[in-house]
Amino acid sequence: MKKLITILTLAILLALPLCVCADPPAIMMWDANTEPDLAGYRIYFSLETGVYVFGGSSSQNFLAEIPCPPNDVSCCIYNKPNLTGAGYYFVATAFDIDGFESLPSNEINSLPPGQVKRLRW
């Protein structure tokens, strides 16, 4: 009986994955905006390339808003963890103290995962 329990335990352990790993993140970074009325950045995502609806947190494509003063490089990086699926596309905008939003940055995608991608305006 002890041998049977040992064999069953070993079979269960071998059937388990070697690592319970989270999906790699999408990491994006950009150069700091130098305009004196900068209030921050907004990150948008899409499952299709080039398909975005802008407008801040009310947008179906809104992902994050990052408050940031002008020339502050510490807020020019965003890490979106736990992406699953085939891939996502991202753009960023800058917004000012009056809520006006810039044109979007270049588009980046989440594949291959875990790499830092650079956004540019």
C-alpha positions in Angstrom: 0.0 0.0 0.0 2.9 2.4 0.9 4.4 1.7 -2.5 1.1 2.5 -4.3 0.8 5.8 -2.5 4.4 6.7 -3.4 3.8 5.8 -7.0 0.5 7.9 -7.1 2.2 10.8 -5.4 5.1 10.7 -7.9 2.6 10.5 -10.8 0.7 13.6 -9.5 3.9 15.6 -9.0 5.1 14.7 -12.6 1.8 15.8 -14.0 2.0 19.3 -12.4 3.7 22.1 -14.4 7.3 22.8 -13.4 6.6 26.4 -12.9 3.4 28.4 -12.2 4.6 31.5 -14.1 2.7 34.7 -14.8 2.5 35.8 -18.4 5.3 38.3 -19.3 4.3 42.0 -19.1 4.2 44.6 -21.8 6.7 47.3 -20.9 6.6 50.6 -22.6 8.6 53.8 -22.2 8.9 57.2 -23.8 10.8 60.5 -23.6 9.4 63.1 -21.2 7.2 65.8 -22.6 8.7 69.3 -22.0 5.6 71.4 -22.5 5.0 73.5 -19.3 1.2 72.6 -19.1 1.7 68.8 -19.2 -0.5 67.0 -16.8 0.3 63.4 -17.7 0.0 60.6 -20.1 -2.8 58.2 -21.1 -2.2 54.6 -22.3 -4.7 53.0 -24.7 -4.8 49.4 -25.9 -6.5 47.5 -28.7 -6.8 43.9 -29.9 -6.5 45.2 -33.5 -3.8 47.3 -35.0 -4.8 51.0 -35.6 -8.2 50.7 -33.9 -8.6 53.1 -31.0 -11.2 55.3 -29.4 -9.6 58.2 -27.5 -11.1 60.3 -24.8 -9.6 59.3 -21.4 -11.1 56.9 -19.0 -14.5 56.9 -20.8 -12.9 55.2 -23.8 -13.4 51.5 -24.4 -9.6 51.4 -25.2 -8.4 53.3 -22.1 -5.9 51.4 -20.0 -4.2 53.9 -17.7 -3.7 57.5 -16.8 -0.3 58.5 -15.5 -0.1 62.0 -13.8 3.2 63.6 -14.6 4.8 67.1 -14.4 6.8 68.3 -17.4 10.3 66.9 -17.9 9.8 64.2 -15.3 11.3 60.9 -16.7 10.3 58.9 -13.7 6.7 58.6 -15.0 7.7 57.8 -18.6 7.4 54.1 -18.2 4.4 51.8 -18.0 4.4 48.1 -17.2 1.2 46.2 -18.1 1.4 42.8 -16.3 -0.4 39.6 -17.0 -1.2 39.9 -20.6 -2.8 36.8 -22.1 -3.9 35.9 -25.6 -2.4 36.5 -29.0 -1.3 40.0 -28.5 -2.2 43.6 -27.8 -1.4 46.9 -29.4 -0.7 50.1 -27.4 -0.4 53.9 -28.0 0.1 56.7 -25.6 -1.1 60.3 -25.6 0.0 63.3 -23.5 -2.6 65.5 -22.0 -2.4 69.0 -20.5 -3.9 70.7 -17.5 -7.0 71.7 -19.5 -7.6 68.1 -20.5 -6.5 68.5 -24.2 -4.9 65.3 -25.5 -2.1 65.0 -28.0 -2.1 62.9 -31.1 -1.2 59.3 -30.3 2.3 58.0 -30.3 3.5 55.3 -32.6 1.8 52.0 -32.0 3.7 49.1 -30.3 2.6 45.5 -29.8 3.0 43.2 -26.9 4.8 40.5 -28.9 7.3 39.2 -28.1 6.3 39.6 -24.5 8.6 40.9 -21.7 10.6 43.3 -23.9 10.7 47.0 -23.4 9.1 48.9 -26.3 9.7 52.5 -27.0 6.8 54.9 -27.8 7.6 58.1 -29.8 5.5 61.1 -30.9 
